[in-house]
Amino acid sequence: MPFDGVLEDSFELLSRAIRKDFPGRIALVSSFGAESAVLLHMVSEINPATPVLLNETGMLFPETLDYQRQLASELMLTNVRIIRPTQAELCRTDPDGDLHRRDIDACCLLRKVEPVQRALQPYAAWITGRKRFQAGLRSDLPLTERDDAYRVKYNPLVFWQPEQLKAYMTEHGLPAHPLVARGYKSIGCAPCTTPAAEHEGARAGRWRDTDKTECGIHLENGRVVRTLISRV
């Protein structure tokens, strides 16, 4: 099985973070997207009561919401928290729901960045599912870093490859996101996500025909700012 040690390293990092370093003070931010089941399964094996934050932007695919309910049930995740932009913010900034057509960065700020920032305030650390093979601004991701609020940020799947993710899902009988079979390699909000051809990169279907590659959750003022840490 093509894990080459990454499975043990990832699980050990997660286990230490959840059980020892930040018990009760760490959350997983998950999109419940194309590859999310791997990390969600690991967390469920360590502590199924770990807070899992899903940002329901109001524009997610219905299939994503169905998938969230399916995975939460099958993995017995007991602390999935649905976060959203506030109604007041939506009415003020995007009353017609068409901000993504006029200013995609402003839409991501409203529907993704600000809700996640608010939801993370009680925590000292958080977990992401980003990988280096996704390229772009993710090509040199470290295993651990600190965000702009100085929270510890874990990227336990950073060195995983697509075939390893598939092998893990097969071994553990994890269901695929229903849109994967329709050519979606990376899955975000419905208006800004398209299928990707086999030869295209992992995130080619996100914000197609624009220069945008990240929603902004992992950026500071539109830039990558990383405070690397060797141990926590």
C-alpha positions as CSV (number, residue, x, y, z in Angstrom):
1,M,0.0,0.0,0.0
2,P,1.6,3.3,-1.1
3,F,1.7,5.2,2.2
4,D,5.5,5.4,2.6
5,G,5.3,6.4,6.2
6,V,3.0,9.4,5.6
7,L,0.1,7.7,7.3
8,E,2.0,7.0,10.5
9,D,3.4,10.6,10.6
10,S,0.0,12.2,9.9
11,F,-1.8,10.1,12.5
12,E,0.9,10.7,15.1
13,L,0.8,14.4,14.5
14,L,-2.9,14.6,14.8
15,S,-3.1,12.3,17.8
16,R,-0.5,14.4,19.7
17,A,-2.3,17.7,18.7
18,I,-5.8,16.5,19.7
19,R,-5.0,14.5,22.8
20,K,-1.9,16.1,24.3
21,D,-1.0,19.6,23.0
22,F,-4.4,21.1,22.6
23,P,-7.1,18.9,24.2
24,G,-10.5,20.7,23.9
25,R,-8.8,23.7,22.2
26,I,-8.4,22.5,18.6
27,A,-10.8,22.3,15.7
28,L,-10.7,20.8,12.2
29,V,-11.9,23.1,9.5
30,S,-13.3,20.9,6.8
31,S,-15.0,21.6,3.4
32,F,-16.4,18.0,3.3
33,G,-15.1,18.1,-0.2
34,A,-13.4,15.6,-2.6
35,E,-10.7,14.4,-0.3
36,S,-12.1,15.4,3.1
37,A,-13.0,11.9,4.3
38,V,-9.4,10.9,4.9
39,L,-8.7,13.5,7.5
40,L,-12.2,13.2,9.0
41,H,-11.7,9.5,9.4
42,M,-8.4,10.0,11.2
43,V,-9.9,12.5,13.6
44,S,-12.8,10.2,14.3
45,E,-10.4,7.5,15.2
46,I,-8.6,9.8,17.7
47,N,-11.5,11.6,19.2
48,P,-14.9,11.7,17.4
49,A,-16.0,14.6,19.7
50,T,-13.3,16.9,18.1
51,P,-15.0,20.1,16.8
52,V,-15.4,20.0,13.0
53,L,-16.2,23.3,11.4
54,L,-18.1,23.3,8.1
55,N,-18.5,26.7,6.6
56,E,-22.0,26.7,5.0
57,T,-21.5,29.7,2.7
58,G,-25.1,29.5,1.4
59,M,-23.7,28.5,-2.0
60,L,-22.5,25.0,-1.4
61,F,-23.6,22.2,-3.6
62,P,-26.6,20.3,-2.1
63,E,-24.4,17.2,-2.6
64,T,-21.8,18.6,-0.2
65,L,-24.4,19.0,2.5
66,D,-25.7,15.5,1.9
67,Y,-22.2,14.2,2.1
68,Q,-21.5,16.0,5.3
69,R,-24.5,14.3,6.9
70,Q,-23.5,11.0,5.6
71,L,-19.9,11.2,6.8
72,A,-20.8,12.6,10.2
73,S,-23.2,9.7,10.7
74,E,-20.9,6.9,9.4
75,L,-17.8,8.2,11.2
76,M,-19.9,9.0,14.4
77,L,-18.5,12.5,14.5
78,T,-20.5,14.1,17.4
79,N,-19.4,17.7,17.2
80,V,-19.8,19.0,13.6
81,R,-20.6,22.7,13.8
82,I,-22.1,24.5,10.8
83,I,-20.9,28.1,10.6
84,R,-22.4,30.7,8.3
85,P,-22.1,34.4,7.4
86,T,-24.6,36.4,9.4
87,Q,-27.9,37.4,7.9
88,A,-27.1,41.0,8.6
89,E,-23.9,40.8,6.7
90,L,-25.5,39.1,3.8
91,C,-28.3,41.7,3.6
92,R,-25.8,44.5,3.7
93,T,-23.2,43.2,1.4
94,D,-24.8,40.7,-0.9
95,P,-28.6,41.2,-0.7
96,D,-29.2,39.7,-4.2
97,G,-26.7,36.8,-3.9
98,D,-24.8,37.9,-6.9
99,L,-21.6,39.3,-5.3
100,H,-19.6,36.4,-6.7
101,R,-20.3,37.7,-10.2
102,R,-19.1,41.2,-9.4
103,D,-16.3,40.7,-6.9
104,I,-15.3,37.2,-6.1
105,D,-12.7,38.3,-3.5
106,A,-15.4,40.3,-1.6
107,C,-17.7,37.3,-1.8
108,C,-15.1,34.9,-0.3
109,L,-14.4,37.4,2.4
110,L,-18.1,37.7,3.3
111,R,-19.0,34.0,3.0
112,K,-15.8,32.2,3.9
113,V,-13.1,34.2,5.5
114,E,-15.0,36.2,8.1
115,P,-17.2,33.3,9.3
116,V,-14.2,31.0,9.8
117,Q,-12.2,33.7,11.6
118,R,-15.1,34.2,14.0
119,A,-15.6,30.5,14.5
120,L,-11.9,29.9,15.3
121,Q,-11.7,32.6,18.0
122,P,-12.2,30.1,20.9
123,Y,-9.5,27.8,19.7
124,A,-5.7,27.8,20.2
125,A,-5.1,25.5,17.2
126,W,-6.7,24.2,14.0
127,I,-6.3,21.5,11.4
128,T,-6.5,21.9,7.6
129,G,-6.6,19.3,4.8
130,R,-4.2,21.1,2.4
131,K,-1.6,19.2,0.4
132,R,1.5,20.2,-1.5
133,F,0.4,18.4,-4.7
134,Q,-2.5,21.0,-5.0
135,A,0.3,23.3,-6.1
136,G,0.1,27.1,-6.4
137,L,0.4,28.7,-2.9
138,R,0.3,25.3,-1.4
139,S,3.4,23.8,-3.0
140,D,5.7,24.6,0.0
141,L,3.3,24.1,2.9
142,P,4.9,23.0,6.2
143,L,3.4,20.4,8.5
144,T,2.9,23.1,11.2
145,E,2.7,26.9,11.2
146,R,1.0,29.7,12.9
147,D,-1.8,31.9,11.5
148,D,-2.1,35.7,11.8
149,A,-3.8,35.3,15.2
150,Y,-0.8,33.1,16.3
151,R,-2.9,30.0,16.5
152,V,-1.0,26.8,15.7
153,K,-2.1,25.4,12.3
154,Y,-1.6,21.8,11.4
155,N,-1.4,20.5,7.9
156,P,-1.1,16.7,8.5
157,L,-1.8,15.6,4.9
158,V,0.8,18.0,3.4
159,F,3.0,15.3,1.9
160,W,0.2,12.9,0.8
161,Q,-0.3,12.2,-2.9
162,P,-3.6,11.5,-4.7
163,E,-3.0,7.8,-5.0
164,Q,-2.4,7.6,-1.2
165,L,-5.6,9.4,-0.5
166,K,-7.5,7.0,-2.7
167,A,-5.8,3.9,-1.1
168,Y,-6.7,5.1,2.3
169,M,-10.4,5.7,1.3
170,T,-10.5,2.2,-0.2
171,E,-8.9,0.5,2.8
172,H,-11.4,2.1,5.2
173,G,-14.4,1.9,2.9
174,L,-15.0,5.6,2.9
175,P,-17.6,7.0,0.6
176,A,-16.6,9.4,-2.1
177,H,-18.2,12.8,-2.5
178,P,-20.9,12.3,-5.2
179,L,-19.5,15.0,-7.4
180,V,-16.1,13.3,-7.8
181,A,-17.7,10.8,-10.2
182,R,-18.8,13.8,-12.3
183,G,-15.2,15.1,-12.7
184,Y,-15.0,17.5,-9.8
185,K,-11.5,17.2,-8.3
186,S,-11.9,20.1,-5.8
187,I,-15.3,21.2,-4.5
188,G,-16.2,24.6,-3.1
189,C,-19.2,26.9,-3.8
190,A,-21.4,25.9,-6.7
191,P,-21.1,29.1,-8.7
192,C,-17.3,29.1,-8.6
193,T,-16.5,25.4,-9.1
194,T,-16.4,23.4,-12.3
195,P,-15.3,19.9,-13.2
196,A,-11.7,19.5,-14.3
197,A,-10.2,17.4,-17.1
198,E,-8.0,14.5,-16.3
199,H,-4.9,16.3,-17.4
200,E,-5.7,19.4,-15.3
201,G,-4.4,20.2,-11.9
202,A,-6.2,19.4,-8.6
203,R,-7.7,22.8,-8.2
204,A,-8.2,23.7,-11.9
205,G,-11.9,23.8,-11.5
206,R,-11.9,26.5,-8.7
207,W,-12.6,30.1,-9.9
208,R,-11.9,29.0,-13.5
209,D,-10.8,31.7,-16.0
210,T,-9.6,34.0,-13.1
211,D,-6.3,34.5,-11.4
212,K,-7.8,33.5,-8.1
213,T,-6.5,30.2,-6.5
214,E,-7.4,30.6,-2.8
215,C,-10.6,31.8,-1.0
216,G,-8.5,33.7,1.5
217,I,-9.0,31.7,4.7
218,H,-5.3,30.8,4.6
219,L,-4.1,34.2,3.6
220,E,-3.4,37.5,5.4
221,N,-4.4,40.6,3.6
222,G,-4.3,38.6,0.4
223,R,-0.8,37.2,0.9
224,V,0.8,34.1,2.2
225,V,2.3,34.9,5.6
226,R,3.7,31.9,7.4
227,T,5.3,31.7,10.8
228,L,6.9,28.3,10.7
229,I,7.4,26.3,13.9
230,S,9.5,23.2,14.3
231,R,7.6,21.9,17.3
232,V,4.6,22.8,19.4
